Amino acid sequence: MKKMVVFFAAVLFLLATLTVAPAAAEEEDLGNLRFKNLPQYRTYLKNNDDTQMTEYGGSVPHRKHDNVNPLPKGYKHAQPYLKNLWLGYPFSYQYDRARGHTYALDDLFHIDRVNRYSEQAGLPGTCLNCKVNNIPERVAEQGDAFWSSELNQYRLTYNGEKHTIGCTNCHDPDQAMRLVITSVPLDEALKRQGKDWREATRQEMRSLVCAQCHVEYYFETRDHGVAAKPHFPWDYGMNPADMYKLLADGQPERDGFKGQFVDWTHAVSKTPMIKVQHPEYEMYYDSVHGAAGVSCADCHMPRVKDGPATITSHHWTSPLKSEEMIRNSCLGCHGDKSPDFLKNRVIYHQERVWVQLNIAQEKSVRAHEAVRQAMEFEGVDKEVLAEAREMVRKGQWFWDFVSAENSAGFHNPTKALETLAFSQQYSDEAVRLAIRSTDYAIAASLDTPIKELVPPILEHSRKLQQSQEHLDSHVWLQYLPKLPEAELMWDGYERLR
């Protein structure tokens, strides 16, 4: 009875807060600050802490390929070949550890993947889809033209504190903060599966609201869909092989693209590539926890005390950061285990996934190098070389599915290790086919330790690509075009020139 009284008191407080001067709130565009008096908002502000690490993750910003420099620039558990594998694609310029959700918009407008040296960003407005709290309003105002609109134009209209990922991404303030789906691509993906999120249980919604962004997606093409609109490739299933099948042969009316989907062509191997995003939901949904009905929020948004009330924490982070957080998140189900035991079991799985992840990465690099050497061999069998490129594409897709998923495999260790096993097999087959395409002429040159065969590219950026000296510093960098010299035009939310 006491818990019910506290609950209804919290609801009444919430409603009172949300109904005070709505016109003024709208006029002033308070954004997330509209909810600053809620106890949940106080926990939300903990996402501003970017000083804590876990063994394989955390919130301290660092370069995910850099195990040379200490924090905050590099970290001991790195993937050294990220810049090599994404060469020719904006991800090769910068790929850092994501900080808390409160930094999502700030980090987007500072990252080197967005062209800050030009009037044009080189990326569309759809990149805001999982960075801001007002996409439904944007789409209502601009229609489908929003998705392909010029990203840099929004720098002057947004404010990180007010407009970054916040309350209205997952809650409807006009319906007592009921959980809702505001993501257009998730709503459409569920409809294609014959599902309606409005009929989902509350426990299902406690994961679906996370699936709005923590998923794999691609952008539809202008010729066959809505230009740059995000689309979830779930029609054959949510496992990497299922999604790869869809991306291999798009059906225009359903998928928004035709034939083979290509994000970019790798600068060195000339392989048509796919960049995986962050498929946490697809990794989790058929895991031990997912199959048992445990939601994302059960682990990442535990119940915590706030004065006399118990609320859901909105500090979205790893529970491994402290013993208290492990107790709040894990001991409700694992009450017979100690926090130290549970933490060590997570790390046990992550250690094993991480070893295989880096092996898969190195094999993918070798596969690109094998194709590079083969395509420059006079008399190469082009049909066999095309088969090799398909294996390169496939091997890197399966590697990236685990690499881009932000749990170092823990969300589903079995699927992670299986996916990496497939990646290694495909990359090995790519090397064999590339060698065969030259009648084994390049076999000896590929029989070299990977660090000697292809050194990791530690430094690369848009500014560095303006330097011929930089491009001459690594064999692979020589395949990139030299960019025209330019100075920064944009810095965050400000225009410099």
Phi, psi and omega in degrees: 000318180299319180297322180294320179298315179298318181299310182292329176296320179295320179296315180297321178297318180298311181298320179297320181295318186283340184259003178281119174045057181300325180297318179295319180298319180293317182297320183274353182050060182289338180058230181297333181294345176300335187251016190293342180272356179281144177298328178297329181294327179295322177287327177301322181294343177293343175294349176286346181285112178243039185244356187249138176243154163254183182300319184240011181200222180114193188243359180285124182294129176204163181280123190286351177260356194255103173251022180261312182271153175285170174301150005272004184277313181232176183211150187297328178262091184238167171244099193296341189257017183300316181294325176297313187288336181254018185300131183094358181237147183305335178300336180289342179284317182200130177214097188251163171299127179290136173276194181295165181302333181293345180259002189304314183286319177303313184291325178301315185279357176250349187283147185286348177294329175274130183288107180264003182260002187220160174301321183266134183286335186079002178222151185270171179299338180301340177296344177281348190308321180245027180239342185232171187252015185223033180299318178304322178292320177300313182293321178296325182280318188252350183068202182293347177295338181301317189303320183261008181293161184289122187295318185299336181295339184274353182301322186277353185252351184249159177225126186302315182295320184277325195246358177292174179314127184204206191302315187282356172293329187235349185235148175257106183293343178273355180233047178053038177063033176298142176295132181221161172260118177256354182278118178299312182296325178291316178304316181289323179296319178294321178298320179295337176270003182076025182244152176232117183298338179292342178260002180287152175287163178299321179295321176295321180295332180290353169249324183297325178296331176283327180290356175296330185230327185276064187213167170276145177204167171222173179257131175296157181264156183296323185287332187235357180209210175263118187309122174069012178285133179294144184215131181268126184274062188257002192295333176261354183137175186249011175271158185302323179293323179296314182289324178297323178299316179295317183287349178276338185202084185287141172263111191309313184294327181270319193259344180078012172207165182236138178073214182282130177276137182225123173279316178197167176255125183299133187299327187267312185265352182057033179270132175288118192249161172239134175261119175284146181266261184212079190276054179297318182294317180293328178287322186282325199300328179248023176283179175303314181290315181298317180294333180275359178088010176285131182268166175303317183294332180301324182265322187259354177221063185290165175285132181224159179276137173225092188065230181279348185262156171248123184233169173276125179294138174249028170267095186276101185200180178285133177290353182283357185288339178204160178297321179299318181292324176295319178299315182294322187271324193252327190286348175299327177257328185249050185294344180272003182243155178272155176304322181294319178298314182295319178299315181294329178291322176298312182296326177305312180291317183296320179303316184288322176294319184296322177299311181291329178297316180287328174296315179298321179298314181295322178294325178294319177299315179298323180295316176300317181295321179298317179293321178302311181294321182293317185290341178263006178272127180292127181089016180297143175281106188291330178293316178292323178297323177297322176296321179297317180297323178298321178289326175299311181301315183289317180299318181288326176302312182292324175296312186292334178300323178275321182298317184281345180279126198270037178236008187050035175093348189292330181302335177196080185302323181296311179296321181299313181292322177297316181298319179290328176296316177298317179304313182296321179295316181294319180294320176299320179293325177299318179296315180299318180292320179297318178297316181296327181295343178253015184056039174071015182292332183262005185302314184295322183290339179269352181273065185219143175308140190300323181293332176277321181295311179220101178294148175298143173271107183276323183242126173195138181200173176299320181294317180295328180288355173275359184248124177292327178300318177296316181295333179277355187278349181211138182305317182292324181295338181292348179273356180267148174283147175285129179278149177295144180296136181203157176254162180302133175258331183234141173225099182063241182265010184242146173265130184268332182205000000 
